[in-house]
Amino acid sequence: MSTVLSEQEQLRRQAMQSLLDMGIEPFPANEFVVNAHAADILENYDRDKLNYKNITIAGRIMSRRVMGSASFFEIQDSTGRIQAYIKRDDVCPDENKDLYNVVFKKLLDIGDIVGVKGYVFTTQTEAIAVHVEELTVLSKSLRPLPIVKSAEGKTFDAFTDPEQRYRMRYVDLIVNPANKDIFVKRTKLFNAMRQFFNNAGYMEVETPVLQSIPGGATARPFITHHNALDIPLYLRIANELYLKRLIVGGFDGVYEFSKNFRNEGMDRTHNPEFTAMEIYVAYKDYNWMMDFTERLLEYCAVAVNGTTEATFGEHKIDFRAPYKRISMTDSIKEFTGFDITGKTEDEIRIAAKGMGIDVNETMGKGKLIDEIFGAKCEGNYIQPTFITDYPKEMSPLTKKHRDNPDLTERFELMVCGKEIANAYSELNDPIDQRERFEDQLRLSEKGDDEAMFIDQDFLRSLEYGMPPTSGLGIGMDRLIMFLTNNASIQEVLFFPQMRPEKVAKVADVKDYEEQGIPAEWVPALQKMGFTTIEALKEANPNKVFNDLGGMRKKLKLEVAMPSKEDVLAWFN
């Protein structure tokens, strides 16, 4: 199969060849030194004009007004757009005027990347612009950009289809530059969180992505095979157990921003690859961690947006500390009237079914409680709220509650009905931990494919002694969704996971020739939409013959028209 180029793509390749024929490299290798950017010029020129008498700027041509001996065009760099004024005799001081008359006016297109040297001035309409004294071709764009037009504050022909935007993020960022702000804020969030932890004296570390046991969470892992060792390996679902090993090893506080992978469903809030932050601090408990989390998120919100407040959909969220705190038992009792205290697995399953919740026999007590909370409670928490004291069956890595052995010292932070943080007083009793893992194994034998594996090496590390520790995990993608008012996780990931792209099949020239079709007529047929032999066979032969004449003229094919009998023979 081959690729059919659009008319625009063909013209751009022809322009590229014309540049080469003129001795102009369309993709030069040498450095182009930039000393100014669009946003800086537009912000500071009126105040400090002397600094912009000799500037060099580079970017993409985004619009053009080609006139006679002088023209205007817009350059877009990483900071924004600025107008440029180009005059033929300025860029072509000698007899040869090809750089303006041929290169600029005929061979450059919207989307091409150019370098400009010149000075900044104010136009007759009081617009700030760059007066071009030198023009350099830096990269020829061989595909046309979507043209986003605007007039009177309205946008037309915008590149807004979500699937196309996510699949071709590079185009999205070019034609929708405002979307860059999401990713600038994402980086601000990571930097702020790092600074907060570093200022507290905690150390950033790295742990394995390929793991022999997928531990630290209840999730279905991706599995692969290591050929040299001849063993299965898993992409990590969490980094918790490795970070705790470092606490055993003597670090007082460690954290990591980790790429995690879970082989589960995809929706507006879940991507199979996501970023989590986990931090573990020795000699602390979950009460201390709640206070720490409040201060952390307040600090990050201000760093990202300049305020503790953020808008998410119809809600205005305030990350200013302190946050409401309520136990999971009390939450379920408040919104369902059912008290889970002391109830058996069967009693909870019957209650869940009575609430209209879809549960089955493979679900253990912890999973059943989680389903009830998810269906009936979590959506009610809009402002940041700590849900505390989870039942033991829901928290296999968490220390038993000091006042109630049926509960654990755990909290989750809910915002707008979604969990964005999870924290424990970490279980450091190796005997208790082994029993919890064995409970998970029994769930796995019942058919729960998200139950935890038993990590014998982690148990061994606990037997050497882990100090009292509190750990916190935050879903970074979800947190930035709330801070930038995006309901879809795909909006805050540069390259979210997508279904395979459907690519139209295009037959090779030889496939047409085997059908008796001369090669010189293949471009015309493909331009008419017959990109496969099957598509041609389904067409009306008489109409194909009639349309060939017009396409021959449009493509300027210097070949004789085939007879009607010849065309009819193509369909035999």
C-alpha positions as CSV (number, residue, x, y, z in Angstrom):
1,M,0.0,0.0,0.0
2,S,1.2,3.6,-0.6
3,T,0.2,7.1,0.5
4,V,-1.7,9.6,-1.5
5,L,-0.6,13.2,-1.0
6,S,-3.1,15.9,-1.0
7,E,-2.9,18.8,-3.4
8,Q,-1.4,21.0,-0.7
9,E,1.2,18.4,0.3
10,Q,2.2,18.0,-3.3
11,L,2.6,21.8,-3.8
12,R,4.7,22.1,-0.6
13,R,7.0,19.4,-1.8
14,Q,7.3,21.2,-5.1
15,A,8.2,24.4,-3.1
16,M,10.8,22.5,-1.1
17,Q,12.4,21.3,-4.3
18,S,12.4,24.8,-5.7
19,L,14.2,26.0,-2.6
20,L,16.8,23.3,-3.2
21,D,17.1,24.3,-6.8
22,M,17.8,27.9,-5.7
23,G,20.6,26.6,-3.3
24,I,18.5,27.3,-0.2
25,E,18.5,24.4,2.3
26,P,14.9,23.9,3.6
27,F,16.2,22.1,6.7
28,P,19.5,23.8,7.5
29,A,21.7,22.3,10.2
30,N,23.5,25.3,11.5
31,E,22.6,27.1,14.7
32,F,20.3,30.1,14.6
33,V,20.9,32.2,17.6
34,V,17.7,33.9,19.1
35,N,17.9,36.9,21.4
36,A,14.3,37.9,21.7
37,H,10.8,36.4,22.1
38,A,7.4,37.6,21.1
39,A,5.9,38.0,24.6
40,D,8.9,39.9,25.9
41,I,8.8,42.3,23.0
42,L,5.1,43.0,23.2
43,E,5.3,43.5,27.0
44,N,8.4,45.6,27.3
45,Y,8.9,47.5,24.0
46,D,7.0,50.7,24.9
47,R,8.9,51.0,28.1
48,D,12.4,50.2,26.8
49,K,12.6,50.8,23.1
50,L,16.4,50.9,23.0
51,N,16.8,47.2,23.7
52,Y,15.0,46.2,20.6
53,K,17.0,47.9,17.9
54,N,18.9,44.7,16.9
55,I,16.8,41.6,17.6
56,T,16.8,38.0,16.3
57,I,13.6,36.0,16.6
58,A,12.5,32.7,15.2
59,G,9.1,31.0,14.9
60,R,6.4,29.7,12.7
61,I,4.6,31.7,10.0
62,M,0.9,31.7,11.1
63,S,-0.6,34.3,8.8
64,R,0.5,36.4,5.8
65,R,-0.7,39.5,3.9
66,V,1.3,39.5,0.8
67,M,1.2,42.7,-1.1
68,G,3.5,44.4,-3.7
69,S,7.0,45.3,-2.6
70,A,6.1,45.1,1.1
71,S,4.1,42.5,3.2
72,F,3.1,41.6,6.7
73,F,3.2,38.2,8.3
74,E,2.8,36.8,11.9
75,I,5.5,34.8,13.6
76,Q,4.6,32.4,16.5
77,D,7.3,31.3,18.8
78,S,7.2,29.5,22.1
79,T,5.8,32.6,23.9
80,G,3.2,33.9,21.5
81,R,2.7,35.8,18.2
82,I,4.1,39.0,16.9
83,Q,3.6,40.8,13.6
84,A,6.6,41.2,11.2
85,Y,6.9,43.7,8.3
86,I,9.1,42.7,5.3
87,K,10.1,45.0,2.5
88,R,11.6,43.7,-0.7
89,D,14.5,46.2,-0.9
90,D,15.5,45.7,2.8
91,V,15.9,41.9,2.5
92,C,17.2,42.1,-1.1
93,P,19.6,45.1,-1.2
94,D,21.3,43.8,-4.3
95,E,20.0,43.4,-7.9
96,N,18.7,39.9,-7.1
97,K,15.2,40.2,-5.5
98,D,14.4,36.4,-5.4
99,L,14.5,36.2,-1.7
100,Y,11.4,38.4,-1.6
101,N,9.7,37.9,-5.0
102,V,10.2,34.1,-5.1
103,V,11.0,32.7,-1.7
104,F,8.8,34.8,0.5
105,K,5.9,35.4,-1.9
106,K,5.7,32.0,-3.6
107,L,7.7,29.3,-1.8
108,L,6.9,30.0,1.9
109,D,3.7,28.7,3.4
110,I,1.8,29.1,6.7
111,G,3.5,26.7,9.1
112,D,7.0,27.2,7.8
113,I,9.6,28.1,10.4
114,V,11.8,31.1,9.7
115,G,14.4,33.2,11.4
116,V,14.2,37.0,11.4
117,K,16.8,39.7,12.2
118,G,15.8,43.3,12.4
119,Y,14.4,45.9,14.8
120,V,11.1,46.5,16.5
121,F,8.9,49.5,15.6
122,T,5.3,50.7,15.9
123,T,3.1,50.6,12.8
124,Q,0.7,53.3,11.6
125,T,-2.1,51.4,13.4
126,E,-0.1,51.5,16.6
127,A,0.8,47.8,16.5
128,I,4.2,46.6,17.6
129,A,6.0,44.7,14.8
130,V,9.4,43.5,13.8
131,H,10.9,45.2,10.7
132,V,12.7,42.4,8.9
133,E,16.2,43.1,7.6
134,E,17.2,39.4,7.2
135,L,15.0,36.4,6.5
136,T,16.3,32.8,6.9
137,V,14.4,29.6,6.1
138,L,14.7,27.2,9.0
139,S,12.2,24.4,8.3
140,K,9.8,23.8,5.5
141,S,6.4,22.5,6.7
142,L,5.3,19.7,4.3
143,R,1.7,19.4,5.7
144,P,-0.7,22.3,6.0
145,L,-1.9,23.4,9.4
146,P,-5.6,23.6,10.3
147,I,-6.5,27.2,9.7
148,V,-8.1,28.7,12.8
149,K,-9.9,31.9,11.8
150,S,-11.3,34.5,14.2
151,A,-13.3,37.6,13.7
152,E,-15.1,39.9,16.2
153,G,-14.1,37.6,19.1
154,K,-15.5,34.5,17.5
155,T,-13.4,31.5,16.3
156,F,-14.1,29.6,13.1
157,D,-12.8,26.3,11.8
158,A,-11.1,25.6,15.1
159,F,-9.0,22.5,15.6
160,T,-11.3,21.1,18.4
161,D,-12.0,17.5,17.7
162,P,-10.7,15.8,20.9
163,E,-9.5,12.6,19.3
164,Q,-7.5,14.6,16.7
165,R,-6.1,17.0,19.3
166,Y,-4.9,14.2,21.6
167,R,-3.6,12.1,18.7
168,M,-1.8,15.0,17.1
169,R,-0.9,17.0,20.2
170,Y,1.9,18.8,18.3
171,V,-0.8,20.3,16.0
172,D,-3.0,21.2,18.9
173,L,-0.2,23.1,20.6
174,I,0.6,25.0,17.4
175,V,-3.0,26.1,16.5
176,N,-4.4,26.2,20.1
177,P,-1.5,27.8,21.9
178,A,-3.7,28.6,25.0
179,N,-3.6,24.9,25.7
180,K,0.1,25.2,26.5
181,D,-0.9,26.9,29.7
182,I,-2.2,23.6,31.1
183,F,1.2,22.0,30.7
184,V,3.0,25.0,32.0
185,K,0.8,24.8,35.2
186,R,1.5,21.0,35.3
187,T,5.2,21.7,35.5
188,K,4.7,24.5,38.1
189,L,2.8,21.9,40.2
190,F,5.7,19.4,40.1
191,N,8.3,22.1,40.8
192,A,6.2,23.4,43.8
193,M,5.8,20.0,45.3
194,R,9.5,19.2,44.9
195,Q,10.4,22.5,46.6
196,F,8.0,21.8,49.5
197,F,9.5,18.4,50.1
198,N,13.1,19.5,49.6
199,N,12.6,22.4,52.0
200,A,11.3,19.9,54.6
201,G,14.5,17.9,54.2
202,Y,13.2,14.9,52.3
203,M,15.0,13.2,49.4
204,E,13.8,12.4,45.9
205,V,14.7,8.9,44.8
206,E,14.0,6.4,41.9
207,T,12.7,2.9,42.2
208,P,12.2,0.1,39.6
209,V,9.6,0.4,36.9
210,L,10.1,-3.3,35.9
211,Q,9.2,-5.4,39.0
212,S,9.2,-9.1,39.7
213,I,6.1,-8.6,41.9
214,P,3.5,-5.9,41.2
215,G,3.0,-4.7,44.8
216,G,1.8,-1.6,46.6
217,A,-1.7,-1.5,45.3
218,T,-4.7,-3.5,44.3
219,A,-4.7,-3.4,40.5
220,R,-4.4,-5.5,37.4
221,P,-0.8,-5.2,36.1
222,F,0.8,-5.3,32.6
223,I,3.0,-8.3,32.3
224,T,6.1,-8.8,30.1
225,H,8.9,-11.4,29.8
226,H,12.7,-10.9,30.4
227,N,14.4,-13.1,27.9
228,A,17.9,-13.2,29.5
229,L,16.6,-14.1,33.0
230,D,13.6,-16.1,31.6
231,I,11.2,-14.6,34.1
232,P,8.0,-12.7,34.0
233,L,8.2,-9.0,34.9
234,Y,5.5,-6.5,35.6
235,L,5.2,-2.8,34.9
236,R,4.8,-1.2,38.3
237,I,1.4,-0.4,39.6
238,A,2.8,1.5,42.6
239,N,6.2,2.2,44.1
240,E,5.2,1.9,47.8
241,L,7.0,-1.2,48.8
242,Y,10.3,-0.1,47.4
243,L,10.1,3.3,49.1
244,K,9.4,1.6,52.4
245,R,12.5,-0.6,51.9
246,L,14.4,2.7,51.9
247,I,12.8,3.8,55.2
248,V,14.0,0.4,56.6
249,G,17.4,1.3,55.2
250,G,17.7,4.4,57.3
251,F,16.3,7.4,55.3
252,D,14.0,9.6,57.3
253,G,12.0,10.8,54.3
254,V,11.9,9.8,50.7
255,Y,9.6,10.7,47.8
256,E,9.2,9.9,44.1
257,F,7.2,11.0,41.1
258,S,6.6,7.7,39.5
259,K,5.1,6.6,36.2
260,N,2.6,3.7,37.1
261,F,0.8,1.4,34.8
262,R,-2.5,-0.4,35.4
263,N,-4.1,-2.7,32.9
264,E,-7.6,-1.6,33.5
265,G,-10.4,0.5,31.8
266,M,-9.9,3.9,30.2
267,D,-12.3,6.8,30.7
268,R,-12.3,10.5,31.3
269,T,-10.4,10.1,34.7
270,H,-8.3,7.0,34.0
271,N,-5.3,6.4,31.7
272,P,-3.4,3.1,31.7
273,E,-0.2,5.1,32.3
274,F,-0.3,7.8,34.9
275,T,1.9,9.8,37.3
276,A,1.7,9.4,41.0
277,M,3.7,11.0,43.8
278,E,4.4,9.0,46.9
279,I,6.3,10.2,50.0
280,Y,7.2,8.3,53.2
281,V,8.3,9.9,56.4
282,A,9.7,8.0,59.4
283,Y,8.4,8.6,62.9
284,K,5.1,10.1,61.7
285,D,1.5,9.0,61.7
286,Y,-1.6,9.6,59.6
287,N,-2.7,12.5,61.8
288,W,0.6,14.3,61.1
289,M,0.2,13.5,57.4
290,M,-3.2,15.1,57.2
291,D,-1.8,18.3,58.5
292,F,1.2,18.0,56.1
293,T,-1.1,17.3,53.2
294,E,-3.2,20.4,53.9
295,R,-0.2,22.6,53.9
296,L,1.3,20.9,50.8
297,L,-1.8,21.4,48.7
298,E,-2.4,25.0,49.8
299,Y,1.2,25.7,48.8
300,C,0.8,24.0,45.4
301,A,-2.5,25.7,44.6
302,V,-0.9,29.2,45.2
303,A,2.2,28.2,43.1
304,V,0.1,27.1,40.2
305,N,-2.8,29.6,40.2
306,G,-1.7,32.4,42.5
307,T,-4.6,31.6,44.9
308,T,-5.9,28.8,47.0
309,E,-9.1,28.8,45.0
310,A,-9.7,26.8,41.8
311,T,-12.7,26.5,39.6
312,F,-13.7,23.0,38.5
313,G,-16.8,22.8,36.3
314,E,-19.6,24.5,38.3
315,H,-17.7,24.3,41.6
316,K,-15.3,26.7,43.2
317,I,-12.9,24.7,45.3
318,D,-10.7,26.2,48.1
319,F,-7.5,24.4,49.0
320,R,-6.9,26.6,52.0
321,A,-6.3,24.6,55.2
322,P,-7.9,23.1,57.3
323,Y,-10.1,20.5,55.6
324,K,-13.1,18.6,56.9
325,R,-12.5,15.2,58.4
326,I,-15.0,12.3,58.6
327,S,-14.6,8.5,59.1
328,M,-15.7,6.1,56.4
329,T,-18.1,4.4,58.8
330,D,-19.8,7.7,59.6
331,S,-19.9,8.7,55.9
332,I,-21.7,5.5,54.9
333,K,-24.0,5.8,57.8
334,E,-24.8,9.4,56.9
335,F,-25.6,8.8,53.2
336,T,-27.1,5.2,53.4
337,G,-28.3,4.8,57.0
338,F,-26.4,1.5,57.1
339,D,-23.8,0.9,59.8
340,I,-21.0,-1.4,58.6
341,T,-19.6,-1.8,62.1
342,G,-19.4,-5.4,63.1
343,K,-21.2,-6.6,60.0
344,T,-20.2,-9.9,58.2
345,E,-19.3,-10.1,54.5
346,D,-22.7,-11.6,53.7
347,E,-24.5,-8.9,55.6
348,I,-22.7,-6.2,53.7
349,R,-23.2,-7.9,50.4
350,I,-27.0,-8.2,51.0
351,A,-27.1,-4.5,52.1
352,A,-25.2,-3.5,49.0
353,K,-27.6,-5.3,46.7
354,G,-30.5,-3.7,48.6
355,M,-29.0,-0.3,47.7
356,G,-29.0,-1.3,44.0
357,I,-25.3,-1.7,43.8
358,D,-23.9,-4.3,41.4
359,V,-21.8,-6.7,43.5
360,N,-20.9,-10.4,43.2
361,E,-19.6,-13.4,45.1
362,T,-15.9,-12.8,44.3
363,M,-15.9,-9.5,46.2
364,G,-14.6,-9.7,49.8
365,K,-15.6,-7.5,52.6
366,G,-13.3,-4.6,51.8
367,K,-14.3,-4.5,48.1
368,L,-18.0,-4.5,49.1
369,I,-17.5,-1.6,51.4
370,D,-15.5,0.2,48.8
371,E,-18.4,-0.3,46.3
372,I,-20.9,1.1,48.8
373,F,-18.8,4.2,49.5
374,G,-18.1,4.8,45.8
375,A,-21.7,4.6,44.8
376,K,-23.4,6.4,47.6
377,C,-20.9,8.7,49.4
378,E,-17.9,10.0,47.6
379,G,-19.8,12.1,45.1
380,N,-21.1,14.3,47.9
381,Y,-17.7,15.6,48.9
382,I,-17.0,18.7,46.8
383,Q,-14.6,20.7,49.0
384,P,-11.4,19.0,50.1
385,T,-12.4,16.4,52.7
386,F,-10.4,13.7,54.5
387,I,-12.3,10.3,54.7
388,T,-10.6,8.5,57.6
389,D,-10.4,5.2,59.5
390,Y,-11.0,2.6,56.7
391,P,-12.0,-0.9,57.6
392,K,-9.0,-3.3,57.8
393,E,-10.2,-5.4,54.9
394,M,-9.8,-2.4,52.6
395,S,-6.3,-1.5,53.6
396,P,-3.8,-4.5,53.5
397,L,-0.7,-2.2,54.0
398,T,-2.1,0.0,56.8
399,K,-1.6,-0.1,60.5
400,K,-4.5,-1.1,62.7
401,H,-6.3,1.8,64.3
402,R,-5.0,2.4,67.8
403,D,-8.5,2.6,69.2
404,N,-10.4,0.0,67.1
405,P,-8.6,-3.1,65.7
406,D,-11.3,-3.5,63.0
407,L,-10.3,-0.2,61.4
408,T,-7.0,1.2,60.1
409,E,-5.2,4.5,60.3
410,R,-5.8,5.6,56.8
411,F,-7.3,8.6,55.0
412,E,-8.2,9.5,51.5
413,L,-8.6,13.1,50.4
414,M,-11.8,13.7,48.3
415,V,-12.3,16.7,46.0
416,C,-15.3,17.1,43.8
417,G,-16.3,13.5,44.4
418,K,-12.9,12.1,43.4
419,E,-10.0,10.8,45.4
420,I,-6.8,12.7,44.9
421,A,-4.7,11.5,47.8
422,N,-4.3,8.3,49.9
423,A,-2.3,8.0,53.1
424,Y,-1.6,5.6,56.0
425,S,0.0,5.1,59.2
426,E,2.1,2.4,57.6
427,L,1.9,-1.2,58.8
428,N,5.4,-2.1,60.1
429,D,4.5,-5.3,62.0
430,P,5.9,-8.1,59.7
431,I,3.6,-10.8,61.2
432,D,0.5,-8.7,60.7
433,Q,1.6,-7.8,57.2
434,R,2.1,-11.4,56.2
435,E,-1.4,-12.3,57.5
436,R,-2.9,-9.4,55.4
437,F,-1.0,-10.6,52.3
438,E,-2.4,-14.1,52.9
439,D,-5.9,-12.6,53.1
440,Q,-5.2,-11.0,49.7
441,L,-4.1,-14.3,48.3
442,R,-7.4,-15.9,49.3
443,L,-9.2,-13.1,47.5
444,S,-7.1,-13.9,44.4
445,E,-8.1,-17.5,44.6
446,K,-11.8,-16.5,44.7
447,G,-11.3,-14.7,41.4
448,D,-10.3,-11.1,42.4
449,D,-7.7,-10.3,39.7
450,E,-6.8,-7.0,41.5
451,A,-5.8,-8.6,44.8
452,M,-2.2,-8.0,46.0
453,F,0.6,-10.5,45.4
454,I,2.7,-11.6,48.4
455,D,6.1,-9.9,48.3
456,Q,8.4,-12.1,50.4
457,D,11.4,-9.7,50.1
458,F,9.3,-6.8,51.4
459,L,8.2,-9.0,54.4
460,R,11.9,-9.8,55.0
461,S,12.8,-6.1,55.0
462,L,10.1,-5.5,57.7
463,E,11.6,-8.2,59.8
464,Y,14.7,-6.1,60.1
465,G,12.6,-3.4,61.5
466,M,10.8,-0.3,60.0
467,P,10.3,2.7,62.2
468,P,6.8,4.1,62.6
469,T,6.1,5.7,59.3
470,S,3.4,7.6,57.5
471,G,3.0,7.5,53.7
472,L,1.1,9.6,51.2
473,G,0.2,9.1,47.6
474,I,-1.2,11.7,45.3
475,G,-2.5,11.3,41.7
476,M,-0.7,14.1,40.0
477,D,-2.8,13.9,36.8
478,R,-6.0,14.2,38.7
479,L,-4.7,17.0,40.9
480,I,-3.7,19.1,37.9
481,M,-7.2,18.4,36.4
482,F,-8.7,20.2,39.4
483,L,-6.2,23.1,39.3
484,T,-6.8,23.8,35.6
485,N,-10.6,23.1,35.3
486,N,-10.3,20.0,33.1
487,A,-12.8,17.2,33.5
488,S,-10.8,14.9,31.2
489,I,-7.5,13.4,32.1
490,Q,-6.6,13.4,28.4
491,E,-6.5,17.2,28.5
492,V,-3.6,17.2,31.1
493,L,-1.5,14.5,29.4
494,F,0.7,15.5,26.5
495,F,0.2,12.1,24.9
496,P,-2.7,10.1,26.4
497,Q,-3.2,6.5,25.4
498,M,-5.4,6.2,22.2
499,R,-7.0,3.4,20.3
500,P,-5.0,2.5,17.1
501,E,-5.5,5.1,14.4
502,K,-7.6,4.0,11.5
503,V,-5.5,4.6,8.4
504,A,-7.2,4.5,5.0
505,K,-5.8,1.8,2.7
506,V,-4.1,3.1,-0.5
507,A,-3.2,0.7,-3.3
508,D,0.2,0.7,-4.9
509,V,0.7,1.7,-8.6
510,K,1.4,-1.9,-9.5
511,D,-2.0,-2.9,-8.1
512,Y,-3.6,-0.6,-10.7
513,E,-1.3,-1.8,-13.4
514,E,-2.3,-5.4,-12.7
515,Q,-5.9,-4.3,-13.4
516,G,-4.8,-2.9,-16.8
517,I,-4.7,0.7,-15.7
518,P,-1.8,2.8,-17.0
519,A,0.4,4.2,-14.3
520,E,0.0,7.8,-15.5
521,W,-3.7,7.6,-14.7
522,V,-3.2,6.4,-11.1
523,P,-2.8,9.9,-9.6
524,A,-6.1,11.0,-11.2
525,L,-8.0,8.0,-10.0
526,Q,-6.7,8.4,-6.5
527,K,-7.5,12.1,-6.5
528,M,-11.1,11.1,-7.5
529,G,-11.2,9.0,-4.3
530,F,-10.5,5.6,-5.8
531,T,-7.5,4.8,-3.5
532,T,-8.1,1.0,-3.7
533,I,-9.1,-1.4,-6.5
534,E,-12.1,-2.4,-4.4
535,A,-13.3,1.2,-4.3
536,L,-12.9,1.6,-8.1
537,K,-14.8,-1.6,-8.8
538,E,-17.8,-0.3,-6.9
539,A,-17.9,2.9,-9.0
540,N,-20.0,3.5,-12.1
541,P,-17.6,3.0,-15.1
542,N,-19.4,5.6,-17.3
543,K,-19.1,8.3,-14.5
544,V,-15.4,7.4,-14.0
545,F,-14.8,8.0,-17.7
546,N,-16.7,11.3,-17.7
547,D,-14.8,12.6,-14.6
548,L,-11.4,11.6,-15.9
549,G,-11.3,14.5,-18.4
550,G,-11.9,17.1,-15.7
551,M,-9.3,15.6,-13.4
552,R,-6.8,15.4,-16.3
553,K,-7.2,19.1,-16.8
554,K,-7.0,19.9,-13.1
555,L,-3.8,17.9,-12.6
556,K,-2.3,19.1,-15.9
557,L,-1.6,15.6,-17.0
558,E,0.1,15.7,-20.4
559,V,-1.3,12.3,-21.5
560,A,-3.9,11.4,-24.0
561,M,-7.4,10.5,-22.8
562,P,-8.1,6.8,-22.7
563,S,-11.0,5.6,-24.8
564,K,-14.3,4.7,-23.2
565,E,-13.7,1.1,-24.1
566,D,-10.3,1.2,-22.3
567,V,-11.9,2.6,-19.2
568,L,-14.7,0.0,-19.2
569,A,-12.0,-2.7,-19.5
570,W,-10.5,-1.5,-16.2
571,F,-13.6,-2.9,-14.5
572,N,-13.5,-6.4,-15.9
